[in-house]
Amino acid sequence: MDTPSLEKIVIAALEDIKARDIEVIDTSTHTPLFDRIIIASAESGRQTRALAQNVHDKVKEAGGEIIGTEGQDTGEWVLVDLGNIVVHVMQPAVRAHYKLEELWRTPPAGRRSAAH
């Protein structure tokens, strides 16, 4: 499945269960591993798990491939790997702590190495 089609399915699946602050970040110029990350917030562990499961189910129904899912035990941060897209569903405190948006928006050449 192409990335734009997969992205639409993921966004719709997240919106179905009222995910908040959905962000799509094009990572194709940062890494060859995947083209996009999609980050969304959920209010509870239960909602986080439900959002991740809905993404899984909707992508599968559309004929897409699920590479893996991580983090469903705690529900604070659930990652759904779809190959071209990696979906992060996070509770607000976890999202604020890790700041994935900032990490992926900074071009690799603009990052400082730990040695400096």
Phi and psi restraints in degrees (range 20) as a CNS / XPLOR table:
assign (resid 1 and name C) (resid 2 and name N)
       (resid 2 and name CA) (resid 2 and name C) 1.0 -74.5 20.0 2
assign (resid 2 and name N) (resid 2 and name CA)
       (resid 2 and name C) (resid 3 and name N) 1.0 158.2 20.0 2
assign (resid 2 and name C) (resid 3 and name N)
       (resid 3 and name CA) (resid 3 and name C) 1.0 -61.1 20.0 2
assign (resid 3 and name N) (resid 3 and name CA)
       (resid 3 and name C) (resid 4 and name N) 1.0 -45.9 20.0 2
assign (resid 3 and name C) (resid 4 and name N)
       (resid 4 and name CA) (resid 4 and name C) 1.0 -60.5 20.0 2
assign (resid 4 and name N) (resid 4 and name CA)
       (resid 4 and name C) (resid 5 and name N) 1.0 -39.7 20.0 2
assign (resid 4 and name C) (resid 5 and name N)
       (resid 5 and name CA) (resid 5 and name C) 1.0 -66.1 20.0 2
assign (resid 5 and name N) (resid 5 and name CA)
       (resid 5 and name C) (resid 6 and name N) 1.0 -44.0 20.0 2
assign (resid 5 and name C) (resid 6 and name N)
       (resid 6 and name CA) (resid 6 and name C) 1.0 -62.6 20.0 2
assign (resid 6 and name N) (resid 6 and name CA)
       (resid 6 and name C) (resid 7 and name N) 1.0 -41.6 20.0 2
assign (resid 6 and name C) (resid 7 and name N)
       (resid 7 and name CA) (resid 7 and name C) 1.0 -58.9 20.0 2
assign (resid 7 and name N) (resid 7 and name CA)
       (resid 7 and name C) (resid 8 and name N) 1.0 -44.3 20.0 2
assign (resid 7 and name C) (resid 8 and name N)
       (resid 8 and name CA) (resid 8 and name C) 1.0 -61.5 20.0 2
assign (resid 8 and name N) (resid 8 and name CA)
       (resid 8 and name C) (resid 9 and name N) 1.0 -41.5 20.0 2
assign (resid 8 and name C) (resid 9 and name N)
       (resid 9 and name CA) (resid 9 and name C) 1.0 -63.9 20.0 2
assign (resid 9 and name N) (resid 9 and name CA)
       (resid 9 and name C) (resid 10 and name N) 1.0 -44.6 20.0 2
assign (resid 9 and name C) (resid 10 and name N)
       (resid 10 and name CA) (resid 10 and name C) 1.0 -63.4 20.0 2
assign (resid 10 and name N) (resid 10 and name CA)
       (resid 10 and name C) (resid 11 and name N) 1.0 -46.8 20.0 2
assign (resid 10 and name C) (resid 11 and name N)
       (resid 11 and name CA) (resid 11 and name C) 1.0 -59.4 20.0 2
assign (resid 11 and name N) (resid 11 and name CA)
       (resid 11 and name C) (resid 12 and name N) 1.0 -46.2 20.0 2
assign (resid 11 and name C) (resid 12 and name N)
       (resid 12 and name CA) (resid 12 and name C) 1.0 -61.7 20.0 2
assign (resid 12 and name N) (resid 12 and name CA)
       (resid 12 and name C) (resid 13 and name N) 1.0 -41.7 20.0 2
assign (resid 12 and name C) (resid 13 and name N)
       (resid 13 and name CA) (resid 13 and name C) 1.0 -64.0 20.0 2
assign (resid 13 and name N) (resid 13 and name CA)
       (resid 13 and name C) (resid 14 and name N) 1.0 -38.9 20.0 2
assign (resid 13 and name C) (resid 14 and name N)
       (resid 14 and name CA) (resid 14 and name C) 1.0 -69.1 20.0 2
assign (resid 14 and name N) (resid 14 and name CA)
       (resid 14 and name C) (resid 15 and name N) 1.0 -41.6 20.0 2
assign (resid 14 and name C) (resid 15 and name N)
       (resid 15 and name CA) (resid 15 and name C) 1.0 -66.8 20.0 2
assign (resid 15 and name N) (resid 15 and name CA)
       (resid 15 and name C) (resid 16 and name N) 1.0 -31.4 20.0 2
assign (resid 15 and name C) (resid 16 and name N)
       (resid 16 and name CA) (resid 16 and name C) 1.0 -54.5 20.0 2
assign (resid 16 and name N) (resid 16 and name CA)
       (resid 16 and name C) (resid 17 and name N) 1.0 -36.2 20.0 2
assign (resid 16 and name C) (resid 17 and name N)
       (resid 17 and name CA) (resid 17 and name C) 1.0 -112.1 20.0 2
assign (resid 17 and name N) (resid 17 and name CA)
       (resid 17 and name C) (resid 18 and name N) 1.0 24.9 20.0 2
assign (resid 17 and name C) (resid 18 and name N)
       (resid 18 and name CA) (resid 18 and name C) 1.0 62.0 20.0 2
assign (resid 18 and name N) (resid 18 and name CA)
       (resid 18 and name C) (resid 19 and name N) 1.0 43.6 20.0 2
assign (resid 18 and name C) (resid 19 and name N)
       (resid 19 and name CA) (resid 19 and name C) 1.0 -63.5 20.0 2
assign (resid 19 and name N) (resid 19 and name CA)
       (resid 19 and name C) (resid 20 and name N) 1.0 149.7 20.0 2
assign (resid 19 and name C) (resid 20 and name N)
       (resid 20 and name CA) (resid 20 and name C) 1.0 -109.8 20.0 2
assign (resid 20 and name N) (resid 20 and name CA)
       (resid 20 and name C) (resid 21 and name N) 1.0 155.0 20.0 2
assign (resid 20 and name C) (resid 21 and name N)
       (resid 21 and name CA) (resid 21 and name C) 1.0 50.0 20.0 2
assign (resid 21 and name N) (resid 21 and name CA)
       (resid 21 and name C) (resid 22 and name N) 1.0 52.6 20.0 2
assign (resid 21 and name C) (resid 22 and name N)
       (resid 22 and name CA) (resid 22 and name C) 1.0 -74.0 20.0 2
assign (resid 22 and name N) (resid 22 and name CA)
       (resid 22 and name C) (resid 23 and name N) 1.0 127.3 20.0 2
assign (resid 22 and name C) (resid 23 and name N)
       (resid 23 and name CA) (resid 23 and name C) 1.0 -127.8 20.0 2
assign (resid 23 and name N) (resid 23 and name CA)
       (resid 23 and name C) (resid 24 and name N) 1.0 136.7 20.0 2
assign (resid 23 and name C) (resid 24 and name N)
       (resid 24 and name CA) (resid 24 and name C) 1.0 -112.8 20.0 2
assign (resid 24 and name N) (resid 24 and name CA)
       (resid 24 and name C) (resid 25 and name N) 1.0 126.5 20.0 2
assign (resid 24 and name C) (resid 25 and name N)
       (resid 25 and name CA) (resid 25 and name C) 1.0 -122.0 20.0 2
assign (resid 25 and name N) (resid 25 and name CA)
       (resid 25 and name C) (resid 26 and name N) 1.0 124.7 20.0 2
assign (resid 25 and name C) (resid 26 and name N)
       (resid 26 and name CA) (resid 26 and name C) 1.0 -77.2 20.0 2
assign (resid 26 and name N) (resid 26 and name CA)
       (resid 26 and name C) (resid 27 and name N) 1.0 115.7 20.0 2
assign (resid 26 and name C) (resid 27 and name N)
       (resid 27 and name CA) (resid 27 and name C) 1.0 -108.6 20.0 2
assign (resid 27 and name N) (resid 27 and name CA)
       (resid 27 and name C) (resid 28 and name N) 1.0 8.2 20.0 2
assign (resid 27 and name C) (resid 28 and name N)
       (resid 28 and name CA) (resid 28 and name C) 1.0 -61.9 20.0 2
assign (resid 28 and name N) (resid 28 and name CA)
       (resid 28 and name C) (resid 29 and name N) 1.0 -25.6 20.0 2
assign (resid 28 and name C) (resid 29 and name N)
       (resid 29 and name CA) (resid 29 and name C) 1.0 -90.9 20.0 2
assign (resid 29 and name N) (resid 29 and name CA)
       (resid 29 and name C) (resid 30 and name N) 1.0 -7.5 20.0 2
assign (resid 29 and name C) (resid 30 and name N)
       (resid 30 and name CA) (resid 30 and name C) 1.0 -98.9 20.0 2
assign (resid 30 and name N) (resid 30 and name CA)
       (resid 30 and name C) (resid 31 and name N) 1.0 -30.0 20.0 2
assign (resid 30 and name C) (resid 31 and name N)
       (resid 31 and name CA) (resid 31 and name C) 1.0 -153.6 20.0 2
assign (resid 31 and name N) (resid 31 and name CA)
       (resid 31 and name C) (resid 32 and name N) 1.0 145.9 20.0 2
assign (resid 31 and name C) (resid 32 and name N)
       (resid 32 and name CA) (resid 32 and name C) 1.0 -85.1 20.0 2
assign (resid 32 and name N) (resid 32 and name CA)
       (resid 32 and name C) (resid 33 and name N) 1.0 -1.5 20.0 2
assign (resid 32 and name C) (resid 33 and name N)
       (resid 33 and name CA) (resid 33 and name C) 1.0 -75.6 20.0 2
assign (resid 33 and name N) (resid 33 and name CA)
       (resid 33 and name C) (resid 34 and name N) 1.0 -34.7 20.0 2
assign (resid 33 and name C) (resid 34 and name N)
       (resid 34 and name CA) (resid 34 and name C) 1.0 -157.9 20.0 2
assign (resid 34 and name N) (resid 34 and name CA)
       (resid 34 and name C) (resid 35 and name N) 1.0 160.8 20.0 2
assign (resid 34 and name C) (resid 35 and name N)
       (resid 35 and name CA) (resid 35 and name C) 1.0 -93.8 20.0 2
assign (resid 35 and name N) (resid 35 and name CA)
       (resid 35 and name C) (resid 36 and name N) 1.0 -29.2 20.0 2
assign (resid 35 and name C) (resid 36 and name N)
       (resid 36 and name CA) (resid 36 and name C) 1.0 -143.6 20.0 2
assign (resid 36 and name N) (resid 36 and name CA)
       (resid 36 and name C) (resid 37 and name N) 1.0 152.7 20.0 2
assign (resid 36 and name C) (resid 37 and name N)
       (resid 37 and name CA) (resid 37 and name C) 1.0 -120.6 20.0 2
assign (resid 37 and name N) (resid 37 and name CA)
       (resid 37 and name C) (resid 38 and name N) 1.0 143.6 20.0 2
assign (resid 37 and name C) (resid 38 and name N)
       (resid 38 and name CA) (resid 38 and name C) 1.0 -121.5 20.0 2
assign (resid 38 and name N) (resid 38 and name CA)
       (resid 38 and name C) (resid 39 and name N) 1.0 125.5 20.0 2
assign (resid 38 and name C) (resid 39 and name N)
       (resid 39 and name CA) (resid 39 and name C) 1.0 -116.8 20.0 2
assign (resid 39 and name N) (resid 39 and name CA)
       (resid 39 and name C) (resid 40 and name N) 1.0 134.9 20.0 2
assign (resid 39 and name C) (resid 40 and name N)
       (resid 40 and name CA) (resid 40 and name C) 1.0 -141.5 20.0 2
assign (resid 40 and name N) (resid 40 and name CA)
       (resid 40 and name C) (resid 41 and name N) 1.0 153.5 20.0 2
assign (resid 40 and name C) (resid 41 and name N)
       (resid 41 and name CA) (resid 41 and name C) 1.0 -106.0 20.0 2
assign (resid 41 and name N) (resid 41 and name CA)
       (resid 41 and name C) (resid 42 and name N) 1.0 149.9 20.0 2
assign (resid 41 and name C) (resid 42 and name N)
       (resid 42 and name CA) (resid 42 and name C) 1.0 -134.8 20.0 2
assign (resid 42 and name N) (resid 42 and name CA)
       (resid 42 and name C) (resid 43 and name N) 1.0 151.8 20.0 2
assign (resid 42 and name C) (resid 43 and name N)
       (resid 43 and name CA) (resid 43 and name C) 1.0 -82.0 20.0 2
assign (resid 43 and name N) (resid 43 and name CA)
       (resid 43 and name C) (resid 44 and name N) 1.0 -18.3 20.0 2
assign (resid 43 and name C) (resid 44 and name N)
       (resid 44 and name CA) (resid 44 and name C) 1.0 -151.0 20.0 2
assign (resid 44 and name N) (resid 44 and name CA)
       (resid 44 and name C) (resid 45 and name N) 1.0 166.9 20.0 2
assign (resid 44 and name C) (resid 45 and name N)
       (resid 45 and name CA) (resid 45 and name C) 1.0 -61.0 20.0 2
assign (resid 45 and name N) (resid 45 and name CA)
       (resid 45 and name C) (resid 46 and name N) 1.0 -37.1 20.0 2
assign (resid 45 and name C) (resid 46 and name N)
       (resid 46 and name CA) (resid 46 and name C) 1.0 -63.6 20.0 2
assign (resid 46 and name N) (resid 46 and name CA)
       (resid 46 and name C) (resid 47 and name N) 1.0 -44.7 20.0 2
assign (resid 46 and name C) (resid 47 and name N)
       (resid 47 and name CA) (resid 47 and name C) 1.0 -68.8 20.0 2
assign (resid 47 and name N) (resid 47 and name CA)
       (resid 47 and name C) (resid 48 and name N) 1.0 -38.1 20.0 2
assign (resid 47 and name C) (resid 48 and name N)
       (resid 48 and name CA) (resid 48 and name C) 1.0 -58.6 20.0 2
assign (resid 48 and name N) (resid 48 and name CA)
       (resid 48 and name C) (resid 49 and name N) 1.0 -48.4 20.0 2
assign (resid 48 and name C) (resid 49 and name N)
       (resid 49 and name CA) (resid 49 and name C) 1.0 -64.7 20.0 2
assign (resid 49 and name N) (resid 49 and name CA)
       (resid 49 and name C) (resid 50 and name N) 1.0 -39.4 20.0 2
assign (resid 49 and name C) (resid 50 and name N)
       (resid 50 and name CA) (resid 50 and name C) 1.0 -65.7 20.0 2
assign (resid 50 and name N) (resid 50 and name CA)
       (resid 50 and name C) (resid 51 and name N) 1.0 -40.9 20.0 2
assign (resid 50 and name C) (resid 51 and name N)
       (resid 51 and name CA) (resid 51 and name C) 1.0 -63.1 20.0 2
assign (resid 51 and name N) (resid 51 and name CA)
       (resid 51 and name C) (resid 52 and name N) 1.0 -46.4 20.0 2
assign (resid 51 and name C) (resid 52 and name N)
       (resid 52 and name CA) (resid 52 and name C) 1.0 -62.4 20.0 2
assign (resid 52 and name N) (resid 52 and name CA)
       (resid 52 and name C) (resid 53 and name N) 1.0 -41.0 20.0 2
assign (resid 52 and name C) (resid 53 and name N)
       (resid 53 and name CA) (resid 53 and name C) 1.0 -66.4 20.0 2
assign (resid 53 and name N) (resid 53 and name CA)
       (resid 53 and name C) (resid 54 and name N) 1.0 -38.2 20.0 2
assign (resid 53 and name C) (resid 54 and name N)
       (resid 54 and name CA) (resid 54 and name C) 1.0 -66.2 20.0 2
assign (resid 54 and name N) (resid 54 and name CA)
       (resid 54 and name C) (resid 55 and name N) 1.0 -40.7 20.0 2
assign (resid 54 and name C) (resid 55 and name N)
       (resid 55 and name CA) (resid 55 and name C) 1.0 -59.7 20.0 2
assign (resid 55 and name N) (resid 55 and name CA)
       (resid 55 and name C) (resid 56 and name N) 1.0 -48.3 20.0 2
assign (resid 55 and name C) (resid 56 and name N)
       (resid 56 and name CA) (resid 56 and name C) 1.0 -55.4 20.0 2
assign (resid 56 and name N) (resid 56 and name CA)
       (resid 56 and name C) (resid 57 and name N) 1.0 -50.9 20.0 2
assign (resid 56 and name C) (resid 57 and name N)
       (resid 57 and name CA) (resid 57 and name C) 1.0 -64.7 20.0 2
assign (resid 57 and name N) (resid 57 and name CA)
       (resid 57 and name C) (resid 58 and name N) 1.0 -44.9 20.0 2
assign (resid 57 and name C) (resid 58 and name N)
       (resid 58 and name CA) (resid 58 and name C) 1.0 -67.7 20.0 2
assign (resid 58 and name N) (resid 58 and name CA)
       (resid 58 and name C) (resid 59 and name N) 1.0 -38.8 20.0 2
assign (resid 58 and name C) (resid 59 and name N)
       (resid 59 and name CA) (resid 59 and name C) 1.0 -66.7 20.0 2
assign (resid 59 and name N) (resid 59 and name CA)
       (resid 59 and name C) (resid 60 and name N) 1.0 -43.0 20.0 2
assign (resid 59 and name C) (resid 60 and name N)
       (resid 60 and name CA) (resid 60 and name C) 1.0 -62.2 20.0 2
assign (resid 60 and name N) (resid 60 and name CA)
       (resid 60 and name C) (resid 61 and name N) 1.0 -44.5 20.0 2
assign (resid 60 and name C) (resid 61 and name N)
       (resid 61 and name CA) (resid 61 and name C) 1.0 -59.6 20.0 2
assign (resid 61 and name N) (resid 61 and name CA)
       (resid 61 and name C) (resid 62 and name N) 1.0 -33.1 20.0 2
assign (resid 61 and name C) (resid 62 and name N)
       (resid 62 and name CA) (resid 62 and name C) 1.0 -84.4 20.0 2
assign (resid 62 and name N) (resid 62 and name CA)
       (resid 62 and name C) (resid 63 and name N) 1.0 0.9 20.0 2
assign (resid 62 and name C) (resid 63 and name N)
       (resid 63 and name CA) (resid 63 and name C) 1.0 90.3 20.0 2
assign (resid 63 and name N) (resid 63 and name CA)
       (resid 63 and name C) (resid 64 and name N) 1.0 9.8 20.0 2
assign (resid 63 and name C) (resid 64 and name N)
       (resid 64 and name CA) (resid 64 and name C) 1.0 -81.1 20.0 2
assign (resid 64 and name N) (resid 64 and name CA)
       (resid 64 and name C) (resid 65 and name N) 1.0 165.6 20.0 2
assign (resid 64 and name C) (resid 65 and name N)
       (resid 65 and name CA) (resid 65 and name C) 1.0 -103.3 20.0 2
assign (resid 65 and name N) (resid 65 and name CA)
       (resid 65 and name C) (resid 66 and name N) 1.0 136.9 20.0 2
assign (resid 65 and name C) (resid 66 and name N)
       (resid 66 and name CA) (resid 66 and name C) 1.0 -103.9 20.0 2
assign (resid 66 and name N) (resid 66 and name CA)
       (resid 66 and name C) (resid 67 and name N) 1.0 116.6 20.0 2
assign (resid 66 and name C) (resid 67 and name N)
       (resid 67 and name CA) (resid 67 and name C) 1.0 -76.6 20.0 2
assign (resid 67 and name N) (resid 67 and name CA)
       (resid 67 and name C) (resid 68 and name N) 1.0 -42.3 20.0 2
assign (resid 67 and name C) (resid 68 and name N)
       (resid 68 and name CA) (resid 68 and name C) 1.0 -179.9 20.0 2
assign (resid 68 and name N) (resid 68 and name CA)
       (resid 68 and name C) (resid 69 and name N) 1.0 166.4 20.0 2
assign (resid 68 and name C) (resid 69 and name N)
       (resid 69 and name CA) (resid 69 and name C) 1.0 -135.6 20.0 2
assign (resid 69 and name N) (resid 69 and name CA)
       (resid 69 and name C) (resid 70 and name N) 1.0 136.3 20.0 2
assign (resid 69 and name C) (resid 70 and name N)
       (resid 70 and name CA) (resid 70 and name C) 1.0 -132.6 20.0 2
assign (resid 70 and name N) (resid 70 and name CA)
       (resid 70 and name C) (resid 71 and name N) 1.0 146.7 20.0 2
assign (resid 70 and name C) (resid 71 and name N)
       (resid 71 and name CA) (resid 71 and name C) 1.0 95.5 20.0 2
assign (resid 71 and name N) (resid 71 and name CA)
       (resid 71 and name C) (resid 72 and name N) 1.0 6.9 20.0 2
assign (resid 71 and name C) (resid 72 and name N)
       (resid 72 and name CA) (resid 72 and name C) 1.0 -71.3 20.0 2
assign (resid 72 and name N) (resid 72 and name CA)
       (resid 72 and name C) (resid 73 and name N) 1.0 -17.2 20.0 2
assign (resid 72 and name C) (resid 73 and name N)
       (resid 73 and name CA) (resid 73 and name C) 1.0 -62.1 20.0 2
assign (resid 73 and name N) (resid 73 and name CA)
       (resid 73 and name C) (resid 74 and name N) 1.0 -50.3 20.0 2
assign (resid 73 and name C) (resid 74 and name N)
       (resid 74 and name CA) (resid 74 and name C) 1.0 -91.0 20.0 2
assign (resid 74 and name N) (resid 74 and name CA)
       (resid 74 and name C) (resid 75 and name N) 1.0 -34.5 20.0 2
assign (resid 74 and name C) (resid 75 and name N)
       (resid 75 and name CA) (resid 75 and name C) 1.0 78.1 20.0 2
assign (resid 75 and name N) (resid 75 and name CA)
       (resid 75 and name C) (resid 76 and name N) 1.0 6.0 20.0 2
assign (resid 75 and name C) (resid 76 and name N)
       (resid 76 and name CA) (resid 76 and name C) 1.0 -76.1 20.0 2
assign (resid 76 and name N) (resid 76 and name CA)
       (resid 76 and name C) (resid 77 and name N) 1.0 -35.3 20.0 2
assign (resid 76 and name C) (resid 77 and name N)
       (resid 77 and name CA) (resid 77 and name C) 1.0 -149.7 20.0 2
assign (resid 77 and name N) (resid 77 and name CA)
       (resid 77 and name C) (resid 78 and name N) 1.0 112.8 20.0 2
assign (resid 77 and name C) (resid 78 and name N)
       (resid 78 and name CA) (resid 78 and name C) 1.0 -114.0 20.0 2
assign (resid 78 and name N) (resid 78 and name CA)
       (resid 78 and name C) (resid 79 and name N) 1.0 128.5 20.0 2
assign (resid 78 and name C) (resid 79 and name N)
       (resid 79 and name CA) (resid 79 and name C) 1.0 -109.0 20.0 2
assign (resid 79 and name N) (resid 79 and name CA)
       (resid 79 and name C) (resid 80 and name N) 1.0 132.2 20.0 2
assign (resid 79 and name C) (resid 80 and name N)
       (resid 80 and name CA) (resid 80 and name C) 1.0 -119.7 20.0 2
assign (resid 80 and name N) (resid 80 and name CA)
       (resid 80 and name C) (resid 81 and name N) 1.0 115.0 20.0 2
assign (resid 80 and name C) (resid 81 and name N)
       (resid 81 and name CA) (resid 81 and name C) 1.0 -93.5 20.0 2
assign (resid 81 and name N) (resid 81 and name CA)
       (resid 81 and name C) (resid 82 and name N) 1.0 116.0 20.0 2
assign (resid 81 and name C) (resid 82 and name N)
       (resid 82 and name CA) (resid 82 and name C) 1.0 -111.2 20.0 2
assign (resid 82 and name N) (resid 82 and name CA)
       (resid 82 and name C) (resid 83 and name N) 1.0 15.5 20.0 2
assign (resid 82 and name C) (resid 83 and name N)
       (resid 83 and name CA) (resid 83 and name C) 1.0 86.5 20.0 2
assign (resid 83 and name N) (resid 83 and name CA)
       (resid 83 and name C) (resid 84 and name N) 1.0 -88.2 20.0 2
assign (resid 83 and name C) (resid 84 and name N)
       (resid 84 and name CA) (resid 84 and name C) 1.0 -69.2 20.0 2
assign (resid 84 and name N) (resid 84 and name CA)
       (resid 84 and name C) (resid 85 and name N) 1.0 -24.3 20.0 2
assign (resid 84 and name C) (resid 85 and name N)
       (resid 85 and name CA) (resid 85 and name C) 1.0 -130.2 20.0 2
assign (resid 85 and name N) (resid 85 and name CA)
       (resid 85 and name C) (resid 86 and name N) 1.0 136.9 20.0 2
assign (resid 85 and name C) (resid 86 and name N)
       (resid 86 and name CA) (resid 86 and name C) 1.0 -115.0 20.0 2
assign (resid 86 and name N) (resid 86 and name CA)
       (resid 86 and name C) (resid 87 and name N) 1.0 124.2 20.0 2
assign (resid 86 and name C) (resid 87 and name N)
       (resid 87 and name CA) (resid 87 and name C) 1.0 -103.2 20.0 2
assign (resid 87 and name N) (resid 87 and name CA)
       (resid 87 and name C) (resid 88 and name N) 1.0 129.7 20.0 2
assign (resid 87 and name C) (resid 88 and name N)
       (resid 88 and name CA) (resid 88 and name C) 1.0 -115.8 20.0 2
assign (resid 88 and name N) (resid 88 and name CA)
       (resid 88 and name C) (resid 89 and name N) 1.0 117.6 20.0 2
assign (resid 88 and name C) (resid 89 and name N)
       (resid 89 and name CA) (resid 89 and name C) 1.0 -110.8 20.0 2
assign (resid 89 and name N) (resid 89 and name CA)
       (resid 89 and name C) (resid 90 and name N) 1.0 118.8 20.0 2
assign (resid 89 and name C) (resid 90 and name N)
       (resid 90 and name CA) (resid 90 and name C) 1.0 -132.2 20.0 2
assign (resid 90 and name N) (resid 90 and name CA)
       (resid 90 and name C) (resid 91 and name N) 1.0 150.1 20.0 2
assign (resid 90 and name C) (resid 91 and name N)
       (resid 91 and name CA) (resid 91 and name C) 1.0 -76.2 20.0 2
assign (resid 91 and name N) (resid 91 and name CA)
       (resid 91 and name C) (resid 92 and name N) 1.0 150.9 20.0 2
assign (resid 91 and name C) (resid 92 and name N)
       (resid 92 and name CA) (resid 92 and name C) 1.0 -54.0 20.0 2
assign (resid 92 and name N) (resid 92 and name CA)
       (resid 92 and name C) (resid 93 and name N) 1.0 -40.7 20.0 2
assign (resid 92 and name C) (resid 93 and name N)
       (resid 93 and name CA) (resid 93 and name C) 1.0 -65.4 20.0 2
assign (resid 93 and name N) (resid 93 and name CA)
       (resid 93 and name C) (resid 94 and name N) 1.0 -39.0 20.0 2
assign (resid 93 and name C) (resid 94 and name N)
       (resid 94 and name CA) (resid 94 and name C) 1.0 -68.7 20.0 2
assign (resid 94 and name N) (resid 94 and name CA)
       (resid 94 and name C) (resid 95 and name N) 1.0 -42.6 20.0 2
assign (resid 94 and name C) (resid 95 and name N)
       (resid 95 and name CA) (resid 95 and name C) 1.0 -62.7 20.0 2
assign (resid 95 and name N) (resid 95 and name CA)
       (resid 95 and name C) (resid 96 and name N) 1.0 -42.5 20.0 2
assign (resid 95 and name C) (resid 96 and name N)
       (resid 96 and name CA) (resid 96 and name C) 1.0 -66.0 20.0 2
assign (resid 96 and name N) (resid 96 and name CA)
       (resid 96 and name C) (resid 97 and name N) 1.0 -35.1 20.0 2
assign (resid 96 and name C) (resid 97 and name N)
       (resid 97 and name CA) (resid 97 and name C) 1.0 -69.4 20.0 2
assign (resid 97 and name N) (resid 97 and name CA)
       (resid 97 and name C) (resid 98 and name N) 1.0 -47.5 20.0 2
assign (resid 97 and name C) (resid 98 and name N)
       (resid 98 and name CA) (resid 98 and name C) 1.0 -84.6 20.0 2
assign (resid 98 and name N) (resid 98 and name CA)
       (resid 98 and name C) (resid 99 and name N) 1.0 -23.9 20.0 2
assign (resid 98 and name C) (resid 99 and name N)
       (resid 99 and name CA) (resid 99 and name C) 1.0 48.9 20.0 2
assign (resid 99 and name N) (resid 99 and name CA)
       (resid 99 and name C) (resid 100 and name N) 1.0 51.3 20.0 2
assign (resid 99 and name C) (resid 100 and name N)
       (resid 100 and name CA) (resid 100 and name C) 1.0 -59.6 20.0 2
assign (resid 100 and name N) (resid 100 and name CA)
       (resid 100 and name C) (resid 101 and name N) 1.0 -33.7 20.0 2
assign (resid 100 and name C) (resid 101 and name N)
       (resid 101 and name CA) (resid 101 and name C) 1.0 -58.7 20.0 2
assign (resid 101 and name N) (resid 101 and name CA)
       (resid 101 and name C) (resid 102 and name N) 1.0 -44.9 20.0 2
assign (resid 101 and name C) (resid 102 and name N)
       (resid 102 and name CA) (resid 102 and name C) 1.0 -65.4 20.0 2
assign (resid 102 and name N) (resid 102 and name CA)
       (resid 102 and name C) (resid 103 and name N) 1.0 -41.9 20.0 2
assign (resid 102 and name C) (resid 103 and name N)
       (resid 103 and name CA) (resid 103 and name C) 1.0 -60.2 20.0 2
assign (resid 103 and name N) (resid 103 and name CA)
       (resid 103 and name C) (resid 104 and name N) 1.0 -47.0 20.0 2
assign (resid 103 and name C) (resid 104 and name N)
       (resid 104 and name CA) (resid 104 and name C) 1.0 -83.3 20.0 2
assign (resid 104 and name N) (resid 104 and name CA)
       (resid 104 and name C) (resid 105 and name N) 1.0 -15.4 20.0 2
assign (resid 104 and name C) (resid 105 and name N)
       (resid 105 and name CA) (resid 105 and name C) 1.0 -86.4 20.0 2
assign (resid 105 and name N) (resid 105 and name CA)
       (resid 105 and name C) (resid 106 and name N) 1.0 -16.0 20.0 2
assign (resid 105 and name C) (resid 106 and name N)
       (resid 106 and name CA) (resid 106 and name C) 1.0 -85.1 20.0 2
assign (resid 106 and name N) (resid 106 and name CA)
       (resid 106 and name C) (resid 107 and name N) 1.0 120.0 20.0 2
assign (resid 106 and name C) (resid 107 and name N)
       (resid 107 and name CA) (resid 107 and name C) 1.0 -60.9 20.0 2
assign (resid 107 and name N) (resid 107 and name CA)
       (resid 107 and name C) (resid 108 and name N) 1.0 143.9 20.0 2
assign (resid 107 and name C) (resid 108 and name N)
       (resid 108 and name CA) (resid 108 and name C) 1.0 -52.7 20.0 2
assign (resid 108 and name N) (resid 108 and name CA)
       (resid 108 and name C) (resid 109 and name N) 1.0 -38.6 20.0 2
assign (resid 108 and name C) (resid 109 and name N)
       (resid 109 and name CA) (resid 109 and name C) 1.0 -66.6 20.0 2
assign (resid 109 and name N) (resid 109 and name CA)
       (resid 109 and name C) (resid 110 and name N) 1.0 -24.0 20.0 2
assign (resid 109 and name C) (resid 110 and name N)
       (resid 110 and name CA) (resid 110 and name C) 1.0 -87.0 20.0 2
assign (resid 110 and name N) (resid 110 and name CA)
       (resid 110 and name C) (resid 111 and name N) 1.0 -7.3 20.0 2
assign (resid 110 and name C) (resid 111 and name N)
       (resid 111 and name CA) (resid 111 and name C) 1.0 -82.0 20.0 2
assign (resid 111 and name N) (resid 111 and name CA)
       (resid 111 and name C) (resid 112 and name N) 1.0 146.0 20.0 2
assign (resid 111 and name C) (resid 112 and name N)
       (resid 112 and name CA) (resid 112 and name C) 1.0 -92.2 20.0 2
assign (resid 112 and name N) (resid 112 and name CA)
       (resid 112 and name C) (resid 113 and name N) 1.0 143.9 20.0 2
assign (resid 112 and name C) (resid 113 and name N)
       (resid 113 and name CA) (resid 113 and name C) 1.0 -80.5 20.0 2
assign (resid 113 and name N) (resid 113 and name CA)
       (resid 113 and name C) (resid 114 and name N) 1.0 160.9 20.0 2
assign (resid 113 and name C) (resid 114 and name N)
       (resid 114 and name CA) (resid 114 and name C) 1.0 -66.2 20.0 2
assign (resid 114 and name N) (resid 114 and name CA)
       (resid 114 and name C) (resid 115 and name N) 1.0 -20.5 20.0 2
assign (resid 114 and name C) (resid 115 and name N)
       (resid 115 and name CA) (resid 115 and name C) 1.0 -73.8 20.0 2
assign (resid 115 and name N) (resid 115 and name CA)
       (resid 115 and name C) (resid 116 and name N) 1.0 -16.6 20.0 2
